[in-house]
Amino acid sequence: MKSDATRTAGLPIYESLIRERGDVVEEARAVAEETQQQMSQALAGHAAAPTEAGEH
């Protein structure tokens, strides 16, 4: 299976959209990983203080 970088290499439209709008896929991946870590900690009894919506 090809990585995201391999699949998007040479796709000028995709690269243009990233420059204009940001890499939404990467941002979503980062938020998902952060959420997964927080949930793992919460389930282990080490929950962090909640943050305001939109705060990173």
mmJSON file of the N, C-alpha and C atoms, coordinates in Angstrom:
{"data_MODEL":{"atom_site":{
"group_PDB":["ATOM","ATOM","ATOM","ATOM","ATOM","ATOM","ATOM","ATOM","ATOM","ATOM","ATOM","ATOM","ATOM","ATOM","ATOM","ATOM","ATOM","ATOM","ATOM","ATOM","ATOM","ATOM","ATOM","ATOM","ATOM","ATOM","ATOM","ATOM","ATOM","ATOM","ATOM","ATOM","ATOM","ATOM","ATOM","ATOM","ATOM","ATOM","ATOM","ATOM","ATOM","ATOM","ATOM","ATOM","ATOM","ATOM","ATOM","ATOM","ATOM","ATOM","ATOM","ATOM","ATOM","ATOM","ATOM","ATOM","ATOM","ATOM","ATOM","ATOM","ATOM","ATOM","ATOM","ATOM","ATOM","ATOM","ATOM","ATOM","ATOM","ATOM","ATOM","ATOM","ATOM","ATOM","ATOM","ATOM","ATOM","ATOM","ATOM","ATOM","ATOM","ATOM","ATOM","ATOM","ATOM","ATOM","ATOM","ATOM","ATOM","ATOM","ATOM","ATOM","ATOM","ATOM","ATOM","ATOM","ATOM","ATOM","ATOM","ATOM","ATOM","ATOM","ATOM","ATOM","ATOM","ATOM","ATOM","ATOM","ATOM","ATOM","ATOM","ATOM","ATOM","ATOM","ATOM","ATOM","ATOM","ATOM","ATOM","ATOM","ATOM","ATOM","ATOM","ATOM","ATOM","ATOM","ATOM","ATOM","ATOM","ATOM","ATOM","ATOM","ATOM","ATOM","ATOM","ATOM","ATOM","ATOM","ATOM","ATOM","ATOM","ATOM","ATOM","ATOM","ATOM","ATOM","ATOM","ATOM","ATOM","ATOM","ATOM","ATOM","ATOM","ATOM","ATOM","ATOM","ATOM","ATOM","ATOM","ATOM","ATOM","ATOM","ATOM","ATOM","ATOM","ATOM","ATOM","ATOM"],
"id":[1,2,3,4,5,6,7,8,9,10,11,12,13,14,15,16,17,18,19,20,21,22,23,24,25,26,27,28,29,30,31,32,33,34,35,36,37,38,39,40,41,42,43,44,45,46,47,48,49,50,51,52,53,54,55,56,57,58,59,60,61,62,63,64,65,66,67,68,69,70,71,72,73,74,75,76,77,78,79,80,81,82,83,84,85,86,87,88,89,90,91,92,93,94,95,96,97,98,99,100,101,102,103,104,105,106,107,108,109,110,111,112,113,114,115,116,117,118,119,120,121,122,123,124,125,126,127,128,129,130,131,132,133,134,135,136,137,138,139,140,141,142,143,144,145,146,147,148,149,150,151,152,153,154,155,156,157,158,159,160,161,162,163,164,165,166,167,168],
"type_symbol":["N","C","C","N","C","C","N","C","C","N","C","C","N","C","C","N","C","C","N","C","C","N","C","C","N","C","C","N","C","C","N","C","C","N","C","C","N","C","C","N","C","C","N","C","C","N","C","C","N","C","C","N","C","C","N","C","C","N","C","C","N","C","C","N","C","C","N","C","C","N","C","C","N","C","C","N","C","C","N","C","C","N","C","C","N","C","C","N","C","C","N","C","C","N","C","C","N","C","C","N","C","C","N","C","C","N","C","C","N","C","C","N","C","C","N","C","C","N","C","C","N","C","C","N","C","C","N","C","C","N","C","C","N","C","C","N","C","C","N","C","C","N","C","C","N","C","C","N","C","C","N","C","C","N","C","C","N","C","C","N","C","C","N","C","C","N","C","C"],
"label_atom_id":["N","CA","C","N","CA","C","N","CA","C","N","CA","C","N","CA","C","N","CA","C","N","CA","C","N","CA","C","N","CA","C","N","CA","C","N","CA","C","N","CA","C","N","CA","C","N","CA","C","N","CA","C","N","CA","C","N","CA","C","N","CA","C","N","CA","C","N","CA","C","N","CA","C","N","CA","C","N","CA","C","N","CA","C","N","CA","C","N","CA","C","N","CA","C","N","CA","C","N","CA","C","N","CA","C","N","CA","C","N","CA","C","N","CA","C","N","CA","C","N","CA","C","N","CA","C","N","CA","C","N","CA","C","N","CA","C","N","CA","C","N","CA","C","N","CA","C","N","CA","C","N","CA","C","N","CA","C","N","CA","C","N","CA","C","N","CA","C","N","CA","C","N","CA","C","N","CA","C","N","CA","C","N","CA","C","N","CA","C","N","CA","C","N","CA","C"],
"label_alt_id":[null,null,null,null,null,null,null,null,null,null,null,null,null,null,null,null,null,null,null,null,null,null,null,null,null,null,null,null,null,null,null,null,null,null,null,null,null,null,null,null,null,null,null,null,null,null,null,null,null,null,null,null,null,null,null,null,null,null,null,null,null,null,null,null,null,null,null,null,null,null,null,null,null,null,null,null,null,null,null,null,null,null,null,null,null,null,null,null,null,null,null,null,null,null,null,null,null,null,null,null,null,null,null,null,null,null,null,null,null,null,null,null,null,null,null,null,null,null,null,null,null,null,null,null,null,null,null,null,null,null,null,null,null,null,null,null,null,null,null,null,null,null,null,null,null,null,null,null,null,null,null,null,null,null,null,null,null,null,null,null,null,null,null,null,null,null,null,null],
"label_comp_id":["MET","MET","MET","LYS","LYS","LYS","SER","SER","SER","ASP","ASP","ASP","ALA","ALA","ALA","THR","THR","THR","ARG","ARG","ARG","THR","THR","THR","ALA","ALA","ALA","GLY","GLY","GLY","LEU","LEU","LEU","PRO","PRO","PRO","ILE","ILE","ILE","TYR","TYR","TYR","GLU","GLU","GLU","SER","SER","SER","LEU","LEU","LEU","ILE","ILE","ILE","ARG","ARG","ARG","GLU","GLU","GLU","ARG","ARG","ARG","GLY","GLY","GLY","ASP","ASP","ASP","VAL","VAL","VAL","VAL","VAL","VAL","GLU","GLU","GLU","GLU","GLU","GLU","ALA","ALA","ALA","ARG","ARG","ARG","ALA","ALA","ALA","VAL","VAL","VAL","ALA","ALA","ALA","GLU","GLU","GLU","GLU","GLU","GLU","THR","THR","THR","GLN","GLN","GLN","GLN","GLN","GLN","GLN","GLN","GLN","MET","MET","MET","SER","SER","SER","GLN","GLN","GLN","ALA","ALA","ALA","LEU","LEU","LEU","ALA","ALA","ALA","GLY","GLY","GLY","HIS","HIS","HIS","ALA","ALA","ALA","ALA","ALA","ALA","ALA","ALA","ALA","PRO","PRO","PRO","THR","THR","THR","GLU","GLU","GLU","ALA","ALA","ALA","GLY","GLY","GLY","GLU","GLU","GLU","HIS","HIS","HIS"],
"label_asym_id":["A","A","A","A","A","A","A","A","A","A","A","A","A","A","A","A","A","A","A","A","A","A","A","A","A","A","A","A","A","A","A","A","A","A","A","A","A","A","A","A","A","A","A","A","A","A","A","A","A","A","A","A","A","A","A","A","A","A","A","A","A","A","A","A","A","A","A","A","A","A","A","A","A","A","A","A","A","A","A","A","A","A","A","A","A","A","A","A","A","A","A","A","A","A","A","A","A","A","A","A","A","A","A","A","A","A","A","A","A","A","A","A","A","A","A","A","A","A","A","A","A","A","A","A","A","A","A","A","A","A","A","A","A","A","A","A","A","A","A","A","A","A","A","A","A","A","A","A","A","A","A","A","A","A","A","A","A","A","A","A","A","A","A","A","A","A","A","A"],
"label_entity_id":["1","1","1","1","1","1","1","1","1","1","1","1","1","1","1","1","1","1","1","1","1","1","1","1","1","1","1","1","1","1","1","1","1","1","1","1","1","1","1","1","1","1","1","1","1","1","1","1","1","1","1","1","1","1","1","1","1","1","1","1","1","1","1","1","1","1","1","1","1","1","1","1","1","1","1","1","1","1","1","1","1","1","1","1","1","1","1","1","1","1","1","1","1","1","1","1","1","1","1","1","1","1","1","1","1","1","1","1","1","1","1","1","1","1","1","1","1","1","1","1","1","1","1","1","1","1","1","1","1","1","1","1","1","1","1","1","1","1","1","1","1","1","1","1","1","1","1","1","1","1","1","1","1","1","1","1","1","1","1","1","1","1","1","1","1","1","1","1"],
"label_seq_id":[1,1,1,2,2,2,3,3,3,4,4,4,5,5,5,6,6,6,7,7,7,8,8,8,9,9,9,10,10,10,11,11,11,12,12,12,13,13,13,14,14,14,15,15,15,16,16,16,17,17,17,18,18,18,19,19,19,20,20,20,21,21,21,22,22,22,23,23,23,24,24,24,25,25,25,26,26,26,27,27,27,28,28,28,29,29,29,30,30,30,31,31,31,32,32,32,33,33,33,34,34,34,35,35,35,36,36,36,37,37,37,38,38,38,39,39,39,40,40,40,41,41,41,42,42,42,43,43,43,44,44,44,45,45,45,46,46,46,47,47,47,48,48,48,49,49,49,50,50,50,51,51,51,52,52,52,53,53,53,54,54,54,55,55,55,56,56,56],
"pdbx_PDB_ins_code":[null,null,null,null,null,null,null,null,null,null,null,null,null,null,null,null,null,null,null,null,null,null,null,null,null,null,null,null,null,null,null,null,null,null,null,null,null,null,null,null,null,null,null,null,null,null,null,null,null,null,null,null,null,null,null,null,null,null,null,null,null,null,null,null,null,null,null,null,null,null,null,null,null,null,null,null,null,null,null,null,null,null,null,null,null,null,null,null,null,null,null,null,null,null,null,null,null,null,null,null,null,null,null,null,null,null,null,null,null,null,null,null,null,null,null,null,null,null,null,null,null,null,null,null,null,null,null,null,null,null,null,null,null,null,null,null,null,null,null,null,null,null,null,null,null,null,null,null,null,null,null,null,null,null,null,null,null,null,null,null,null,null,null,null,null,null,null,null],
"Cartn_x":[0.847,0.0,0.888,0.51,1.308,0.998,2.026,1.809,1.112,0.588,-0.083,0.866,2.121,3.096,3.32,3.37,3.577,2.366,1.183,-0.045,-0.246,0.171,-0.081,1.082,2.216,3.366,2.995,3.293,3.009,1.56,0.79,-0.601,-0.711,-0.502,-0.462,-1.755,-2.897,-4.146,-4.178,-3.804,-3.775,-2.782,-1.599,-0.581,-1.057,-1.744,-2.284,-3.333,-4.201,-5.218,-4.602,-3.55,-2.871,-2.3,-1.673,-1.12,-2.223,-3.356,-4.451,-5.25,-5.544,-6.48,-5.842,-4.607,-3.98,-4.192,-3.415,-3.496,-4.497,-5.755,-6.84,-6.675,-6.214,-6.032,-4.993,-3.882,-2.843,-3.345,-4.088,-4.643,-5.607,-6.446,-7.389,-6.653,-5.592,-4.78,-4.165,-3.642,-3.014,-4.042,-5.221,-6.283,-6.721,-6.839,-7.236,-6.196,-4.922,-3.862,-3.88,-4.071,-4.136,-5.331,-6.469,-7.672,-7.47,-6.823,-6.562,-5.667,-4.641,-3.762,-4.527,-5.378,-6.161,-7.11,-7.74,-8.669,-7.929,-6.754,-5.949,-5.588,-5.209,-4.868,-6.101,-7.229,-8.461,-8.88,-8.768,-9.143,-8.185,-6.957,-5.975,-6.072,-6.978,-7.164,-6.263,-5.691,-4.796,-5.344,-6.598,-7.249,-6.672,-6.457,-6.003,-7.214,-6.952,-8.04,-8.646,-9.964,-10.59,-10.196,-10.127,-9.796,-11.013,-10.988,-12.073,-12.082,-13.237,-13.351,-12.554,-11.805,-11.0,-9.641,-9.338,-8.048,-7.084,-5.87,-4.88,-3.607],
"Cartn_y":[-1.179,0.0,1.237,2.24,3.456,4.39,5.125,6.109,7.322,8.187,9.401,10.257,10.362,11.179,10.643,9.326,8.713,8.933,8.788,8.949,10.383,11.362,12.756,13.404,12.723,13.283,13.483,14.66,14.928,15.256,15.583,15.98,17.486,18.297,19.745,20.319,19.739,20.258,20.046,18.86,18.557,19.466,19.628,20.483,21.925,22.389,23.742,23.924,22.949,23.026,23.06,22.296,22.301,23.683,24.291,25.642,26.649,26.52,27.476,27.24,25.988,25.662,24.983,24.544,23.788,22.299,21.499,20.045,19.497,19.493,19.075,17.62,16.772,15.357,15.212,15.918,15.849,16.421,17.513,18.102,17.138,16.479,15.509,14.332,13.895,12.79,13.18,14.395,14.86,14.945,15.466,15.555,14.165,13.244,11.873,11.204,11.404,10.819,11.419,12.741,13.404,12.898,12.756,12.256,10.827,10.012,8.629,8.568,9.421,9.458,9.897,10.922,11.4,10.329,9.601,8.55,7.398,7.076,6.024,6.421,7.679,8.174,8.188,8.629,8.679,7.279,6.317,4.947,4.344,4.844,4.358,5.12,6.111,6.866,8.073,8.53,9.681,10.784,11.125,12.104,13.495,14.192,15.573,16.47,17.707,18.674,18.976,19.086,19.389,20.777,20.931,22.22,22.779,24.069,24.71,24.228,24.184,23.78,24.722,24.158,24.971,25.319,24.942,25.246,24.117,24.453,23.409,23.644],
"Cartn_z":[0.0,0.0,0.0,-0.765,-0.862,0.304,0.744,1.801,1.216,2.086,1.621,0.801,1.237,0.514,-0.895,-1.036,-2.343,-3.237,-2.675,-3.459,-3.921,-3.112,-3.456,-4.189,-4.277,-4.982,-6.446,-6.96,-8.356,-8.644,-7.63,-7.817,-7.557,-8.583,-8.373,-7.799,-8.128,-7.583,-6.071,-5.619,-4.188,-3.477,-4.047,-3.441,-3.374,-4.408,-4.435,-3.339,-3.173,-2.129,-0.739,-0.534,0.757,1.042,0.024,0.216,0.529,-0.13,0.044,1.321,1.607,2.69,3.896,3.785,4.854,4.639,5.303,5.153,6.165,5.779,6.66,7.084,6.182,6.506,7.615,7.508,8.539,9.862,9.801,11.026,11.701,10.919,11.479,12.098,11.438,11.964,13.313,13.398,14.636,15.769,15.469,16.482,16.912,15.979,16.309,17.212,16.912,17.744,19.148,19.229,20.528,21.332,20.677,21.336,21.814,20.99,21.376,22.616,22.667,23.834,25.079,24.926,26.069,26.574,25.665,26.07,26.747,26.238,26.877,28.293,28.476,29.813,30.71,30.166,30.955,31.401,30.494,30.844,31.861,31.88,32.847,34.17,34.223,35.456,35.568,34.471,34.479,33.583,33.759,32.871,33.092,31.978,32.011,32.203,32.621,32.774,31.419,31.334,30.042,29.55,28.211,27.622,26.912,26.651,25.925,24.483,23.873,22.467,21.594,20.653,19.735,20.274,21.485,22.102,21.806,21.342,21.011,21.736],
"occupancy":[1.0,1.0,1.0,1.0,1.0,1.0,1.0,1.0,1.0,1.0,1.0,1.0,1.0,1.0,1.0,1.0,1.0,1.0,1.0,1.0,1.0,1.0,1.0,1.0,1.0,1.0,1.0,1.0,1.0,1.0,1.0,1.0,1.0,1.0,1.0,1.0,1.0,1.0,1.0,1.0,1.0,1.0,1.0,1.0,1.0,1.0,1.0,1.0,1.0,1.0,1.0,1.0,1.0,1.0,1.0,1.0,1.0,1.0,1.0,1.0,1.0,1.0,1.0,1.0,1.0,1.0,1.0,1.0,1.0,1.0,1.0,1.0,1.0,1.0,1.0,1.0,1.0,1.0,1.0,1.0,1.0,1.0,1.0,1.0,1.0,1.0,1.0,1.0,1.0,1.0,1.0,1.0,1.0,1.0,1.0,1.0,1.0,1.0,1.0,1.0,1.0,1.0,1.0,1.0,1.0,1.0,1.0,1.0,1.0,1.0,1.0,1.0,1.0,1.0,1.0,1.0,1.0,1.0,1.0,1.0,1.0,1.0,1.0,1.0,1.0,1.0,1.0,1.0,1.0,1.0,1.0,1.0,1.0,1.0,1.0,1.0,1.0,1.0,1.0,1.0,1.0,1.0,1.0,1.0,1.0,1.0,1.0,1.0,1.0,1.0,1.0,1.0,1.0,1.0,1.0,1.0,1.0,1.0,1.0,1.0,1.0,1.0,1.0,1.0,1.0,1.0,1.0,1.0],
"B_iso_or_equiv":[0.0,0.0,0.0,0.0,0.0,0.0,0.0,0.0,0.0,0.0,0.0,0.0,0.0,0.0,0.0,0.0,0.0,0.0,0.0,0.0,0.0,0.0,0.0,0.0,0.0,0.0,0.0,0.0,0.0,0.0,0.0,0.0,0.0,0.0,0.0,0.0,0.0,0.0,0.0,0.0,0.0,0.0,0.0,0.0,0.0,0.0,0.0,0.0,0.0,0.0,0.0,0.0,0.0,0.0,0.0,0.0,0.0,0.0,0.0,0.0,0.0,0.0,0.0,0.0,0.0,0.0,0.0,0.0,0.0,0.0,0.0,0.0,0.0,0.0,0.0,0.0,0.0,0.0,0.0,0.0,0.0,0.0,0.0,0.0,0.0,0.0,0.0,0.0,0.0,0.0,0.0,0.0,0.0,0.0,0.0,0.0,0.0,0.0,0.0,0.0,0.0,0.0,0.0,0.0,0.0,0.0,0.0,0.0,0.0,0.0,0.0,0.0,0.0,0.0,0.0,0.0,0.0,0.0,0.0,0.0,0.0,0.0,0.0,0.0,0.0,0.0,0.0,0.0,0.0,0.0,0.0,0.0,0.0,0.0,0.0,0.0,0.0,0.0,0.0,0.0,0.0,0.0,0.0,0.0,0.0,0.0,0.0,0.0,0.0,0.0,0.0,0.0,0.0,0.0,0.0,0.0,0.0,0.0,0.0,0.0,0.0,0.0,0.0,0.0,0.0,0.0,0.0,0.0],
"pdbx_formal_charge":[null,null,null,null,null,null,null,null,null,null,null,null,null,null,null,null,null,null,null,null,null,null,null,null,null,null,null,null,null,null,null,null,null,null,null,null,null,null,null,null,null,null,null,null,null,null,null,null,null,null,null,null,null,null,null,null,null,null,null,null,null,null,null,null,null,null,null,null,null,null,null,null,null,null,null,null,null,null,null,null,null,null,null,null,null,null,null,null,null,null,null,null,null,null,null,null,null,null,null,null,null,null,null,null,null,null,null,null,null,null,null,null,null,null,null,null,null,null,null,null,null,null,null,null,null,null,null,null,null,null,null,null,null,null,null,null,null,null,null,null,null,null,null,null,null,null,null,null,null,null,null,null,null,null,null,null,null,null,null,null,null,null,null,null,null,null,null,null],
"auth_seq_id":[1,1,1,2,2,2,3,3,3,4,4,4,5,5,5,6,6,6,7,7,7,8,8,8,9,9,9,10,10,10,11,11,11,12,12,12,13,13,13,14,14,14,15,15,15,16,16,16,17,17,17,18,18,18,19,19,19,20,20,20,21,21,21,22,22,22,23,23,23,24,24,24,25,25,25,26,26,26,27,27,27,28,28,28,29,29,29,30,30,30,31,31,31,32,32,32,33,33,33,34,34,34,35,35,35,36,36,36,37,37,37,38,38,38,39,39,39,40,40,40,41,41,41,42,42,42,43,43,43,44,44,44,45,45,45,46,46,46,47,47,47,48,48,48,49,49,49,50,50,50,51,51,51,52,52,52,53,53,53,54,54,54,55,55,55,56,56,56],
"auth_comp_id":["MET","MET","MET","LYS","LYS","LYS","SER","SER","SER","ASP","ASP","ASP","ALA","ALA","ALA","THR","THR","THR","ARG","ARG","ARG","THR","THR","THR","ALA","ALA","ALA","GLY","GLY","GLY","LEU","LEU","LEU","PRO","PRO","PRO","ILE","ILE","ILE","TYR","TYR","TYR","GLU","GLU","GLU","SER","SER","SER","LEU","LEU","LEU","ILE","ILE","ILE","ARG","ARG","ARG","GLU","GLU","GLU","ARG","ARG","ARG","GLY","GLY","GLY","ASP","ASP","ASP","VAL","VAL","VAL","VAL","VAL","VAL","GLU","GLU","GLU","GLU","GLU","GLU","ALA","ALA","ALA","ARG","ARG","ARG","ALA","ALA","ALA","VAL","VAL","VAL","ALA","ALA","ALA","GLU","GLU","GLU","GLU","GLU","GLU","THR","THR","THR","GLN","GLN","GLN","GLN","GLN","GLN","GLN","GLN","GLN","MET","MET","MET","SER","SER","SER","GLN","GLN","GLN","ALA","ALA","ALA","LEU","LEU","LEU","ALA","ALA","ALA","GLY","GLY","GLY","HIS","HIS","HIS","ALA","ALA","ALA","ALA","ALA","ALA","ALA","ALA","ALA","PRO","PRO","PRO","THR","THR","THR","GLU","GLU","GLU","ALA","ALA","ALA","GLY","GLY","GLY","GLU","GLU","GLU","HIS","HIS","HIS"],
"auth_asym_id":["A","A","A","A","A","A","A","A","A","A","A","A","A","A","A","A","A","A","A","A","A","A","A","A","A","A","A","A","A","A","A","A","A","A","A","A","A","A","A","A","A","A","A","A","A","A","A","A","A","A","A","A","A","A","A","A","A","A","A","A","A","A","A","A","A","A","A","A","A","A","A","A","A","A","A","A","A","A","A","A","A","A","A","A","A","A","A","A","A","A","A","A","A","A","A","A","A","A","A","A","A","A","A","A","A","A","A","A","A","A","A","A","A","A","A","A","A","A","A","A","A","A","A","A","A","A","A","A","A","A","A","A","A","A","A","A","A","A","A","A","A","A","A","A","A","A","A","A","A","A","A","A","A","A","A","A","A","A","A","A","A","A","A","A","A","A","A","A"],
"auth_atom_id":["N","CA","C","N","CA","C","N","CA","C","N","CA","C","N","CA","C","N","CA","C","N","CA","C","N","CA","C","N","CA","C","N","CA","C","N","CA","C","N","CA","C","N","CA","C","N","CA","C","N","CA","C","N","CA","C","N","CA","C","N","CA","C","N","CA","C","N","CA","C","N","CA","C","N","CA","C","N","CA","C","N","CA","C","N","CA","C","N","CA","C","N","CA","C","N","CA","C","N","CA","C","N","CA","C","N","CA","C","N","CA","C","N","CA","C","N","CA","C","N","CA","C","N","CA","C","N","CA","C","N","CA","C","N","CA","C","N","CA","C","N","CA","C","N","CA","C","N","CA","C","N","CA","C","N","CA","C","N","CA","C","N","CA","C","N","CA","C","N","CA","C","N","CA","C","N","CA","C","N","CA","C","N","CA","C","N","CA","C","N","CA","C","N","CA","C"],
"pdbx_PDB_model_num":[1,1,1,1,1,1,1,1,1,1,1,1,1,1,1,1,1,1,1,1,1,1,1,1,1,1,1,1,1,1,1,1,1,1,1,1,1,1,1,1,1,1,1,1,1,1,1,1,1,1,1,1,1,1,1,1,1,1,1,1,1,1,1,1,1,1,1,1,1,1,1,1,1,1,1,1,1,1,1,1,1,1,1,1,1,1,1,1,1,1,1,1,1,1,1,1,1,1,1,1,1,1,1,1,1,1,1,1,1,1,1,1,1,1,1,1,1,1,1,1,1,1,1,1,1,1,1,1,1,1,1,1,1,1,1,1,1,1,1,1,1,1,1,1,1,1,1,1,1,1,1,1,1,1,1,1,1,1,1,1,1,1,1,1,1,1,1,1]
}}}
